[in-house]
Each structure stands twice: as C-alpha cells, then as structure tokens.
Amino acid sequence: MSFGNRILVVDDEERIRRLLRMYLEKEGYIIDEAEDGETALRKAQEEDFDLIVLDLMLPGIDGLEVCARLRQLKATPVLMLTAKGEEVNRVQGFEVGADDYVVKPFSPREVIFRIKAILRRSSATAFLSKELNTSNNIVFPYLIIEHDAHRVTASGQEVNLTPKEYELLHYLASTPDKVFSREELLKDVWNYDFFGDLRTVDTHVKRLREKLNRVSAEAASMITTVWGVGYKLEAAK
C-alpha cells in the first residue's frame, strides 16, 4: 500500500479516469482528475502532486505540450498514457521530460507497478542515495557532472538533460568502464524488476548521446555500446 501519495489522472475518457481511480484508490493513493490539458496544467501548477498520469492525446493542449510546460516549472514525475506505440512517440515523450509510458490498452496492474517504481525512484532518487561517489562532482576530461546542481557540462558547454537522462548518465559515470546490461539499467535506474521494456533503455541512451554530441563528440563517444551485453561509460575516451 502507498502512504497517501497524491496522483493527478489526466485523460479525456471518463471510463479510463474512473478505472484508474478505482484501482489506485485501492492502493491507498489520493486521486484528482482532469479531462483536458488546460485543466491539468492549472491543477499541476496550483497543487503539488507526487505523480501525474498523463494521456498523450488530449483535446486542446495535448499531453506532450502539458509535459513540456510543466517541466519549465516543476519536476513532478509523469507517466504518459498513449495509444501509439511507435518509437517516435516514445522519444517525443521522453524528450519533453516524461519518466515512463504505458501503451493503451493497458493492464491496471502494470500501471500501478510503473507508478510505484517511479515513486520509489523520485522519493530518494533510489540509486543516487547510495553514495556512489565520494565527491558530489564526477570529472572526466570532456565531461563534468555536478550532482548537487544536477548540471552536466561537456567540453565546457552545459547540456540540458531530462531528469531520466541525467540519472542514466550519472549512474553510468559513477562506475566508469563497467558494462551494465539493459536489464541491470532497468532495475537500478528505472527500478523495474519486470514489465520493463528494454527499448526504454535504448531510447534514452540514443537521446543522451545525441544531446552530448551537439556540444562534444568526445563526451558522446564515452557512452559505448557493448554488443550483446549492454552499455558502459569509458573513462579513457
């Protein structure tokens, strides 16, 4: 059971809001609802929710725009609901700062699992609380991660990352040259023991490399694919 976490459920279909409310309230969550993007933005700005379940296709302001605007003001975790499973839609959601997504039609059990995983992560940023590095700063020749400020600098230029991209980079950089499987990354960065989509890791790595490469090819090349195994950050790059 949860401990009274407040969740905003945003969907233009009443039956979906009612279904999610029923299952989430059984888990002890406190639920509020919104049926369109404008209402969702207003409520999200006026109140402090622990998580927002956000439909991608909304009348007026769609879910991508809601998430993008929200990210300018708050770091509230967002679970995106979408009827579109194509990679381009996942990438768009991650790019504007969504923490995860579920494709409709979905299992309420899976939604609850993903919500719990996100909340566990956001409560203490799970793995970051384990003192992975004696210094709060991680410094390489072409890459600097200032953890207290959540700031990443590549070849002297600041890189704007989403919260999840930052967590992934910090996790890899905290143990340089160690190869992590996709399953390990899902478990430690996303807190998923099951229900995890391995493409989630691949999509985030791709976006992370692209953003680093815009300012520093050297920093981007540090994130290395180990074929058939997973990913690592090479300190010698």
C-alpha positions in Angstrom: 0.0 0.0 0.0 1.0 3.6 -0.6 1.3 6.3 2.0 -1.2 8.8 0.7 0.7 9.9 -2.4 -1.3 12.3 -4.5 -1.8 11.5 -8.1 -3.4 13.5 -10.9 -5.0 11.4 -13.6 -5.4 13.2 -16.9 -7.5 11.6 -19.7 -10.4 12.8 -21.8 -12.1 9.5 -21.4 -14.2 9.3 -18.3 -14.2 5.5 -18.2 -10.4 5.4 -18.1 -10.2 8.0 -15.4 -12.8 6.0 -13.4 -10.9 2.8 -13.9 -7.6 4.2 -12.8 -9.2 6.0 -9.8 -10.8 2.7 -8.7 -7.5 0.7 -8.8 -5.3 3.5 -7.5 -7.5 4.3 -4.5 -7.5 0.6 -3.6 -3.7 1.0 -3.3 -4.2 4.0 -1.0 -3.4 6.8 -3.4 -5.2 10.1 -3.2 -6.6 10.8 -6.7 -7.6 14.0 -8.5 -8.7 14.1 -12.1 -8.5 16.4 -15.2 -10.2 15.8 -18.6 -8.2 18.2 -20.7 -4.7 19.7 -20.9 -5.6 23.2 -19.7 -7.2 21.9 -16.5 -4.3 19.5 -16.0 -1.8 22.3 -16.3 -3.7 24.6 -13.9 -4.1 21.9 -11.3 -0.4 20.7 -11.6 0.8 24.3 -11.1 -1.5 25.1 -8.2 -1.0 21.9 -6.3 1.9 19.6 -5.5 1.2 16.1 -6.8 3.6 13.2 -6.3 2.9 11.9 -9.8 0.8 12.7 -12.9 -0.7 10.1 -15.2 -1.0 11.9 -18.4 -2.7 10.9 -21.7 -0.9 11.8 -24.8 -3.9 12.6 -26.9 -5.9 15.3 -25.2 -8.3 18.0 -26.6 -6.8 21.4 -26.9 -3.3 21.2 -25.3 -2.0 17.7 -25.8 0.0 15.6 -23.4 3.3 16.4 -24.9 2.7 20.2 -24.5 1.4 19.8 -21.0 4.5 17.9 -20.0 6.8 20.4 -21.7 5.2 23.3 -20.0 5.1 21.6 -16.6 8.9 20.8 -16.9 9.6 24.5 -17.1 8.1 24.9 -13.6 8.3 21.6 -11.7 10.0 18.2 -11.7 6.8 16.3 -10.9 7.1 12.7 -12.2 5.0 12.0 -15.3 3.7 8.6 -16.6 2.5 9.0 -20.1 -0.5 7.1 -21.5 -0.5 6.6 -25.2 -2.4 4.6 -27.8 0.6 5.0 -30.1 3.4 2.5 -29.5 5.8 3.7 -32.2 9.3 4.7 -31.2 8.8 8.3 -32.4 6.1 8.9 -29.8 8.1 7.4 -27.0 11.1 9.6 -28.0 8.9 12.7 -28.0 7.5 11.8 -24.6 11.0 11.3 -23.1 12.3 14.4 -24.8 9.8 16.6 -23.1 10.6 15.0 -19.7 8.2 12.1 -19.3 9.5 9.5 -16.9 7.9 6.5 -18.5 5.0 5.5 -20.7 2.3 2.8 -20.9 0.6 1.9 -24.2 -3.2 1.6 -24.4 -4.9 -0.8 -23.9 -3.1 -1.3 -20.7 -3.3 -3.5 -17.6 -4.2 -1.6 -14.5 -1.7 -3.9 -12.7 1.1 -2.7 -15.0 0.1 1.0 -14.5 0.2 0.5 -10.7 3.6 -1.2 -10.9 5.1 1.6 -13.0 3.7 4.2 -10.7 5.2 2.5 -7.7 8.6 2.2 -9.4 8.6 5.9 -10.4 7.6 7.0 -6.8 10.3 4.8 -5.3 12.8 6.4 -7.6 11.7 10.0 -7.0 11.4 9.7 -3.3 15.1 9.4 -2.8 16.3 9.1 -6.4 17.0 5.5 -5.5 20.5 4.6 -6.7 21.8 8.2 -6.2 21.2 7.9 -2.5 23.7 5.1 -2.2 26.8 7.4 -2.1 28.1 6.0 -5.4 30.9 8.6 -5.5 32.8 10.1 -2.5 32.6 13.5 -4.3 29.4 15.1 -5.5 31.2 16.0 -8.7 32.3 13.4 -11.3 35.0 14.8 -13.5 36.4 13.5 -16.8 38.5 15.4 -19.5 35.4 16.1 -21.6 32.6 15.6 -19.2 31.7 17.1 -15.7 28.7 16.1 -13.7 27.9 18.4 -10.7 25.4 16.3 -8.8 24.3 18.9 -6.2 23.3 21.3 -9.1 22.2 18.4 -11.4 24.4 20.1 -14.0 26.2 18.4 -16.9 29.0 20.1 -18.8 30.6 18.6 -21.9 33.7 20.3 -23.3 32.9 23.4 -21.4 29.2 23.7 -22.5 26.2 22.9 -20.4 24.0 20.1 -21.6 20.2 20.3 -21.0 19.0 16.8 -20.0 15.7 15.4 -18.8 15.7 14.0 -15.2 15.8 10.5 -16.5 18.7 11.2 -19.0 20.6 12.8 -16.1 20.0 9.8 -13.8 21.2 7.4 -16.5 24.3 9.3 -17.3 25.2 9.7 -13.6 24.7 6.0 -13.0 27.0 5.0 -15.8 29.6 7.7 -14.9 29.6 6.6 -11.2 31.2 3.3 -12.2 33.2 4.1 -15.4 34.3 1.2 -17.6 31.8 -1.2 -16.0 29.4 -2.8 -18.5 25.8 -2.8 -17.5 23.2 -4.9 -19.2 19.9 -3.4 -20.2 18.2 -5.5 -17.6 20.5 -4.0 -14.9 19.8 -0.5 -16.0 16.1 -1.0 -16.0 16.3 -2.4 -12.5 18.7 0.2 -11.0 17.8 3.3 -12.9 14.1 2.6 -13.6 13.5 0.3 -10.6 11.9 -2.3 -12.8 12.2 -5.9 -11.9 9.6 -6.9 -14.5 7.3 -5.2 -17.0 10.4 -3.3 -18.3 10.7 -2.6 -22.0 14.4 -2.9 -23.0 13.7 -0.3 -25.7 13.3 2.3 -23.0 17.0 2.0 -22.2 18.0 2.1 -25.9 15.8 5.2 -26.5 17.3 7.1 -23.5 20.9 6.2 -24.5 20.2 7.3 -28.0 18.8 10.7 -26.9 21.6 11.1 -24.3 24.3 10.6 -27.0 22.6 13.0 -29.4 22.4 15.7 -26.8 26.1 15.3 -25.8 27.2 15.1 -29.4 25.6 18.5 -30.1 28.3 20.1 -27.9 31.0 17.5 -27.6 31.7 14.5 -29.9 34.3 13.4 -27.3 31.8 13.3 -24.5 29.2 11.5 -26.6 31.7 8.8 -27.6 32.3 7.9 -24.0 29.0 6.1 -23.9 29.8 2.9 -25.5 27.6 0.0 -26.7 28.9 -3.4 -25.8 27.1 -5.6 -28.4 25.1 -8.4 -27.0 25.6 -7.1 -23.4 24.7 -3.5 -22.8 26.3 -0.1 -22.2 29.2 1.4 -20.4 30.9 4.8 -20.0 34.5 4.7 -21.0 36.7 6.9 -18.8 39.6 6.8 -21.2 37.7 8.4 -24.1 
